[in-house]
Amino acid sequence: MRLYEDKDVIDLLYKLDEKINENLNIYWPNFNKLPIALYNNKKVFLINHKNPPKSFTNENNVFIGPWDSRFTGNTAISLNNYITGILNITIITPLTSFEKIYSLVIHELFHGVQIINKDKRFVQEMIYIQYPILRDNIELRNREREYLLRSVFEKDGQIQKQLIGMFKFCREKRKKYIGEYINYELAVESIEGTATYVEYKAFSDVSCLSDEYILSKFIQKLEVDNTILSNLRISCYSSGAALCILLDDLCPNWKGEYTKSSLYLYDFFINKVRSKEIVVKIDDYSCTKYLIKKDGEYKQKEFEKFNNKDGFKIILKGNMVLEGTDPINIIVSDNMILHKHFIKFITSRHQFILKVPVLSRKGEKIYNITQIEFFVHTEPVQKEDNILVEYLGDVRAKMMRYGENFYIDLEE
């Protein structure tokens, strides 16, 4: 879809609004209409909002204003006390269909519904930083995904029940291997998996493609490939959506009960679909060893690519606290985190957002940061007690230079 001019974005919002007016309850019970914000690096386009920011101007019921740090990522936020779904339209290309954009917007609006419902199952993102890449856990995880995928498309009820029993065995055994870290996956399935399911329903609603083809596209990441470990979070979207599809098949009208429940989606599924565990014997780990090796090589390559970037390296030191990042696009290695899109952090004095690739080094506590590194094209400029740094802005700090590296102490 072409979004080169403001008018293109406004016309898209009108089209989205017209479709949304029809009936969101066909996707999920009590799914009510919410404001939508589409944004790029400069502007925000807002519709259906009762209290838009004062800096926004009204152009035929679409409010347009300057971008600020509230509009980061694709999600739902509280904007002047109204929950609003936001979508970064820089991800949209001329090849992106209206059907795809519509389903993505519905996905983010559903996160708004989850917030309004005070859903307690939202993921603690930083648990991922400590997630254990263990051979037995990964092997069982690969097996469970195979059984879950097969169960979605299985027409024979008895075979489907067996596949669910094998899936359950692998999942329960993994709980014993990694303990509370399984909750990271369970939470992502519960929040993002249900949102992906709603996205699938929305896409099917407006697409002329067959439902089975669309379903296969939405849960294809259940298949194991070279990216399964580096895309751990995204891989939980498809497993969560698959559980929803199975619940539709085996327990119609489950959604209202789930909304009121505090159980993770997997635990809710197991309570509703009672299948005995079927033991899965594992005597070949060659696939998992290969995946762990490939994941290590991928991480090493990405860190090397970052460190070999052109420009001047800025190294921020001090007591910093992570406030936000794009959890889909981070790479973790020991105490280092590569944030490929952006990072929000605070010091004792200021809040910052860097919308460039950033390498952070974490402290003793999970949200603490001891050092941040990124690259700039122009040298920082010292002005008495302040320093002007590309991407970071004007900050009160002390700076020292060693070759092409600039060390900036934010606590000075």
Secondary structure, DSSP 8 states (H G I E B T S, - for coil): ----SHHHHHHHHHHHHHHHTT-GGGTSTT-----EEEE-SSEEEEES-SS--TT-EEETTEEEEE--TT--SSEEEEETTEEEEEEEGGG--TT--HHHHHHHHHHHHHHHHHHHTT-S----GGGGGG----HHHHHHHHHHHHHHHHHHH---HHHHHHHHHHHHHHHHHHHHHHGGGHHHHHHHIIIIIHHHHHHHHHHHHH--S-HHHHHHHHTGGGS--TTTTTTHHHHHHHHHHHHHHHHHHHSTT-HHHHHH--S-HHHHHHHHS------------HHHHHHHHHHHHHHHHHHHHHHT-SSEEEEEEEEEEEEEE-GGGEEEETTEEEESS-EEEE-SS-EEEE-S-EEEEE-SSTTEEEEEEEEESS--EEETTEEEETTTEEEE-EEEEETTEEEEETT-
